């Protein structure tokens, strides 16, 4: 099930014992802010924080990186590609233009951009 605050703190202690934490890191605060996290989510949080701090070339893991890691665990990785390209086969374009023709003044071979 979902662990309570004390259980979350204990899980965080287990998964951070071999990681160098900044003095500002308070596992009690992290445990309070991770309501609804499963033990696997908490493990992912610690690992993601370690990866982020390595990516930022930090020697220790600060509290701010734990906050960023929590967002990644909840929301998933950032999507960088905003361009989605959809390609329709010619038949679909023709059928769509015929449907438009029946409902408007377009000719069957009018160019339709989808």
Backbone as CSV, one residue per row, in Angstrom:
resi,resn,N_x,N_y,N_z,CA_x,CA_y,CA_z,C_x,C_y,C_z
1,UNK,0.808,-1.188,0.000,0.000,0.000,0.000,0.855,1.258,0.000
2,UNK,0.197,2.365,0.215,0.856,3.660,0.262,1.394,3.883,1.678
3,UNK,2.697,4.168,1.806,3.276,4.359,3.140,2.882,5.703,3.755
4,UNK,2.872,5.737,5.103,2.603,6.991,5.797,3.904,7.802,5.881
5,UNK,3.867,8.946,6.556,5.015,9.864,6.588,6.256,9.196,7.177
6,UNK,6.097,8.513,8.299,7.259,7.871,8.938,7.836,6.764,8.055
7,UNK,6.961,6.016,7.419,7.426,4.949,6.518,8.136,5.549,5.296
8,UNK,7.593,6.655,4.770,8.243,7.312,3.629,9.622,7.816,4.022
9,UNK,9.740,8.384,5.215,11.046,8.863,5.691,12.041,7.708,5.813
10,UNK,11.579,6.574,6.335,12.444,5.395,6.465,12.875,4.884,5.089
11,UNK,11.949,4.881,4.143,12.274,4.443,2.769,13.288,5.389,2.145
12,UNK,13.095,6.688,2.353,14.047,7.672,1.826,15.434,7.490,2.443
13,UNK,15.483,7.164,3.749,16.777,6.921,4.404,17.501,5.740,3.765
14,UNK,16.747,4.697,3.473,17.347,3.509,2.850,17.919,3.852,1.478
15,UNK,17.164,4.616,0.681,17.583,4.876,-0.692,18.559,6.043,-0.832
16,UNK,18.821,6.761,0.275,19.811,7.843,0.216,21.059,7.528,1.044
17,UNK,21.122,6.362,1.648,22.249,6.083,2.544,23.602,6.075,1.822
18,UNK,23.647,5.741,0.544,24.916,5.732,-0.201,25.054,6.945,-1.122
19,UNK,24.238,7.962,-0.880,24.285,9.171,-1.700,24.724,10.346,-0.837
20,UNK,25.514,11.233,-1.432,25.972,12.424,-0.701,24.907,13.504,-0.786
21,UNK,24.327,13.842,0.357,23.271,14.851,0.416,23.827,16.168,0.946
22,UNK,23.298,17.274,0.436,23.628,18.595,0.971,23.125,18.685,2.406
23,UNK,23.744,19.529,3.214,23.242,19.703,4.589,21.819,20.261,4.641
24,UNK,21.370,20.931,3.554,20.018,21.499,3.549,18.928,20.464,3.282
25,UNK,19.293,19.250,2.945,18.301,18.212,2.648,17.713,17.685,3.952
26,UNK,16.398,17.768,4.050,15.670,17.269,5.217,14.709,16.181,4.742
27,UNK,15.029,14.943,5.052,14.206,13.825,4.597,12.801,13.866,5.182
28,UNK,12.639,14.470,6.374,11.304,14.609,6.955,10.437,15.505,6.082
29,UNK,11.018,16.589,5.576,10.275,17.515,4.715,9.921,16.827,3.404
30,UNK,10.873,16.099,2.832,10.608,15.376,1.581,9.499,14.354,1.811
31,UNK,9.543,13.646,2.936,8.515,12.638,3.250,7.140,13.285,3.364
32,UNK,7.076,14.480,3.939,5.791,15.181,4.079,5.241,15.622,2.728
33,UNK,6.132,15.948,1.807,5.698,16.458,0.504,5.495,15.364,-0.548
34,UNK,5.685,14.123,-0.177,5.542,13.033,-1.147,4.348,12.135,-0.798
35,UNK,3.297,12.749,-0.322,2.074,12.009,-0.013,1.570,11.310,-1.279
36,UNK,1.252,10.043,-1.163,0.748,9.288,-2.309,1.831,8.566,-3.090
37,UNK,3.109,8.819,-2.771,4.199,8.117,-3.438,4.276,6.687,-2.918
38,UNK,4.462,5.760,-3.827,4.686,4.361,-3.440,6.165,4.205,-3.082
39,UNK,6.542,3.086,-2.469,7.971,2.866,-2.220,8.809,2.924,-3.503
40,UNK,8.276,2.431,-4.607,9.009,2.487,-5.878,9.162,3.940,-6.352
41,UNK,8.119,4.760,-6.143,8.205,6.176,-6.502,9.289,6.874,-5.692
42,UNK,9.390,6.535,-4.420,10.408,7.142,-3.556,11.814,6.723,-3.988
43,UNK,11.949,5.466,-4.381,13.241,5.005,-4.901,13.579,5.755,-6.192
44,UNK,12.591,5.895,-7.078,12.805,6.640,-8.321,13.166,8.094,-8.034
45,UNK,12.545,8.674,-7.019,12.848,10.045,-6.628,14.317,10.191,-6.244
46,UNK,14.812,9.288,-5.414,16.212,9.348,-4.974,17.171,9.138,-6.141
47,UNK,16.861,8.181,-6.996,17.721,7.919,-8.149,17.692,9.079,-9.140
48,UNK,16.523,9.655,-9.370,16.405,10.788,-10.290,17.151,11.998,-9.743
49,UNK,17.079,12.223,-8.439,17.815,13.331,-7.820,19.329,13.128,-7.990
50,UNK,19.785,11.890,-7.840,21.204,11.605,-8.028,21.617,11.835,-9.476
51,UNK,20.779,11.405,-10.420,21.080,11.616,-11.837,21.118,13.100,-12.189
52,UNK,20.160,13.854,-11.677,20.116,15.292,-11.964,21.330,16.007,-11.386
53,UNK,21.706,15.662,-10.175,22.869,16.326,-9.574,24.144,15.982,-10.345
54,UNK,24.240,14.763,-10.853,25.394,14.398,-11.690,25.362,15.165,-13.009
55,UNK,24.166,15.321,-13.572,24.010,16.069,-14.815,24.409,17.531,-14.639
56,UNK,24.159,18.074,-13.441,24.513,19.466,-13.138,25.934,19.592,-12.593
57,UNK,26.684,18.496,-12.583,28.065,18.464,-12.078,28.165,18.903,-10.616
58,UNK,27.218,18.466,-9.802,27.235,18.777,-8.378,27.849,17.612,-7.617
59,UNK,28.541,17.918,-6.539,29.172,16.857,-5.746,28.214,16.269,-4.719
60,UNK,27.198,17.050,-4.368,26.179,16.568,-3.434,24.798,16.851,-4.034
61,UNK,23.780,16.260,-3.425,22.407,16.441,-3.912,21.711,17.472,-3.025
62,UNK,21.403,18.657,-3.571,20.691,19.668,-2.765,19.184,19.428,-2.753
63,UNK,18.520,20.107,-1.849,17.061,19.983,-1.704,16.352,20.399,-2.989
64,UNK,16.859,21.430,-3.652,16.233,21.918,-4.877,16.187,20.831,-5.956
65,UNK,17.216,20.002,-6.023,17.254,18.914,-7.004,16.227,17.845,-6.641
66,UNK,16.014,17.611,-5.351,14.960,16.666,-4.941,13.589,17.170,-5.377
67,UNK,13.386,18.484,-5.287,12.110,19.055,-5.716,11.912,18.854,-7.221
68,UNK,12.965,19.093,-7.991,12.895,18.894,-9.442,12.674,17.415,-9.776
69,UNK,13.341,16.543,-9.044,13.185,15.104,-9.269,11.762,14.648,-8.961
70,UNK,11.145,15.234,-7.930,9.769,14.872,-7.578,8.815,15.220,-8.712
71,UNK,9.047,16.354,-9.351,8.210,16.744,-10.494,8.379,15.750,-11.630
72,UNK,9.619,15.324,-11.870,9.866,14.354,-12.947,9.218,13.009,-12.647
73,UNK,9.251,12.595,-11.398,8.657,11.306,-11.034,7.140,11.363,-11.213
74,UNK,6.534,12.481,-10.828,5.075,12.613,-10.929,4.635,12.839,-12.371
75,UNK,5.302,13.776,-13.066,4.849,14.182,-14.394,5.514,13.421,-15.529
76,UNK,6.592,12.743,-15.259,7.327,12.063,-16.318,8.346,12.976,-16.955
77,UNK,9.129,12.448,-17.873,10.173,13.263,-18.491,9.603,14.383,-19.349
78,UNK,10.376,15.439,-19.486,9.965,16.592,-20.286,9.908,16.207,-21.757
79,UNK,8.857,16.628,-22.415,8.712,16.383,-23.849,9.296,17.574,-24.589
80,UNK,10.345,17.347,-25.367,11.012,18.454,-26.042,10.491,18.687,-27.451
81,UNK,9.891,17.686,-28.058,9.427,17.830,-29.432,7.985,18.310,-29.441
82,UNK,7.772,19.509,-29.970,6.426,20.062,-30.040,5.819,19.869,-31.428
83,UNK,6.614,19.361,-32.351,6.144,19.195,-33.722,5.688,17.758,-33.913
84,UNK,4.430,17.605,-34.273,3.895,16.279,-34.557,3.491,16.285,-36.019
85,UNK,4.037,15.361,-36.744,3.758,15.319,-38.173,2.824,14.160,-38.460
86,UNK,1.695,14.469,-39.070,0.714,13.445,-39.419,0.669,13.352,-40.937
87,UNK,0.829,12.149,-41.450,0.806,11.934,-42.887,-0.396,11.071,-43.221
88,UNK,-1.266,11.595,-44.067,-2.438,10.845,-44.488,-2.183,10.239,-45.866
89,UNK,-2.616,9.017,-46.081,-2.523,8.455,-47.431,-3.415,9.245,-48.382
90,UNK,-3.093,9.168,-49.663,-3.827,9.916,-50.690,-5.312,9.587,-50.671
91,UNK,-5.691,8.325,-50.442,-7.092,7.937,-50.445,-7.869,8.658,-49.342
92,UNK,-7.269,8.786,-48.180,-7.941,9.468,-47.073,-8.155,10.925,-47.432
93,UNK,-7.153,11.564,-48.051,-7.296,12.961,-48.458,-8.418,13.096,-49.494
94,UNK,-8.485,12.154,-50.447,-9.512,12.214,-51.478,-10.896,12.027,-50.855
95,UNK,-11.033,11.031,-49.960,-12.312,10.786,-49.294,-12.734,12.004,-48.479
96,UNK,-11.782,12.638,-47.813,-12.091,13.815,-47.011,-12.542,14.970,-47.909
97,UNK,-11.870,15.121,-49.052,-12.270,16.200,-49.964,-13.664,15.926,-50.537
98,UNK,-14.008,14.660,-50.768,-15.358,14.333,-51.240,-16.399,14.659,-50.169
99,UNK,-16.076,14.381,-48.937,-16.993,14.690,-47.840,-17.198,16.194,-47.742
100,UNK,-16.141,16.956,-47.902,-16.261,18.410,-47.889,-17.078,18.896,-49.087
101,UNK,-16.881,18.237,-50.228,-17.592,18.623,-51.444,-19.096,18.490,-51.247
102,UNK,-19.508,17.417,-50.585,-20.927,17.182,-50.364,-21.540,18.224,-49.425
103,UNK,-20.694,18.792,-48.524,-21.208,19.741,-47.544,-20.887,21.193,-47.895
104,UNK,-20.158,21.417,-48.967,-19.790,22.789,-49.308,-19.716,22.964,-50.812
105,UNK,-19.151,24.062,-51.208,-19.031,24.351,-52.638,-17.685,23.926,-53.205
106,UNK,-16.962,23.125,-52.500,-15.673,22.656,-53.001,-15.864,21.638,-54.108
107,UNK,-14.926,21.585,-55.016,-14.948,20.529,-56.044,-14.249,19.318,-55.454
108,UNK,-14.502,18.112,-56.039,-13.869,16.918,-55.474,-12.347,16.969,-55.500
109,UNK,-11.763,17.737,-56.342,-10.313,17.762,-56.445,-9.704,19.049,-55.873
110,UNK,-10.483,19.761,-55.078,-9.920,20.917,-54.401,-8.823,20.448,-53.453
111,UNK,-7.824,21.260,-53.325,-6.721,20.880,-52.458,-7.143,21.083,-51.004
112,UNK,-6.977,20.054,-50.226,-7.351,20.093,-48.815,-6.099,19.835,-48.024
113,UNK,-5.778,20.765,-47.126,-4.593,20.600,-46.256,-5.047,20.076,-44.909
114,UNK,-4.502,18.940,-44.558,-4.839,18.335,-43.271,-3.690,18.491,-42.315
